[in-house]
């Protein structure tokens, strides 16, 4: 029986790994489609190694995919050394190789001159499609190579924040693109990179973005009942003590959507004008069902009072 369960566990791991590689492959296809269909025809540099390859291609005519692959080889070696060895390199190498091959393979559904001649549409659609591709690669626990690797190396080696590392590397590429193509194209490339970043974040983190509401009150019972009855959400209760005043108070913790925050503010203000409500973003929550509470079949946790409370969240 133990051998059987062990075999099932191994199958599960293999399925998860297969899913990751399928996500990376789909993401690479989308990135290559954005580059071939929108960015290259419009002469919009995409940032990182692929953007540098576009610039070199403009002068030499060398295949962009080959240059992307060659440019990522030293970065993959550095990533192997500094960023986790085989686990990091395997998925990243797969993403880089598949992306490089797809760039240079003629795609029958894309016209060679590009889909549109409008640079605004090229920057917007190129940014959205490439961002979705990046997000899928990230969800597959891989990276797209290039500036991703360099940014992580700078972060771990010199303590430079990853966002600043991206800014440094992409700023250099955009500057060179402005000299090579035009400064107008460079400005549109910045718009494209911004849109791509938003799309990548949305896909990699998921759409299940919630709000955590923390109410500090001396009158917890009516607020708790209103949250139960009006908002149909669960509450975690914690007894606290004011550091300055020394007063005994209660924290009510609940997870709600952005649309429910005004209702939470209103009932807090009505039932305890002296109460304090703090809300903060909760992205990619685990163990929380994002649907309204329709039954009591939900996770149970211990609260600070030692009783048991039901914690529910909804979209």
HELIX and SHEET records of a PDB file:
HELIX    1   1 UNK A    2  UNK A   34  1                                  33    
HELIX    2   2 UNK A   35  UNK A   39  3                                   5    
HELIX    3   3 UNK A   40  UNK A   42  1                                   3    
HELIX    4   4 UNK A   48  UNK A   60  1                                  13    
HELIX    5   5 UNK A   64  UNK A   82  1                                  19    
HELIX    6   6 UNK A   86  UNK A  104  1                                  19    
HELIX    7   7 UNK A  119  UNK A  139  1                                  21    
HELIX    8   8 UNK A  147  UNK A  158  1                                  12    
HELIX    9   9 UNK A  162  UNK A  180  1                                  19    
HELIX   10  10 UNK A  183  UNK A  205  1                                  23    
HELIX   11  11 UNK A  220  UNK A  226  1                                   7    
HELIX   12  12 UNK A  227  UNK A  231  3                                   5    
HELIX   13  13 UNK A  258  UNK A  260  5                                   3    
HELIX   14  14 UNK A  261  UNK A  271  1                                  11    
SHEET    1   A 4 UNK A 236  UNK A 241  0                                        
SHEET    2   A 4 UNK A 248  UNK A 256 -1                                        
SHEET    3   A 4 UNK A 209  UNK A 217 -1                                        
SHEET    4   A 4 UNK A 276  UNK A 283 -1                                        
SHEET    1   B 2 UNK A 300  UNK A 302  0                                        
SHEET    2   B 2 UNK A 308  UNK A 310 -1                                        
END                                                                             
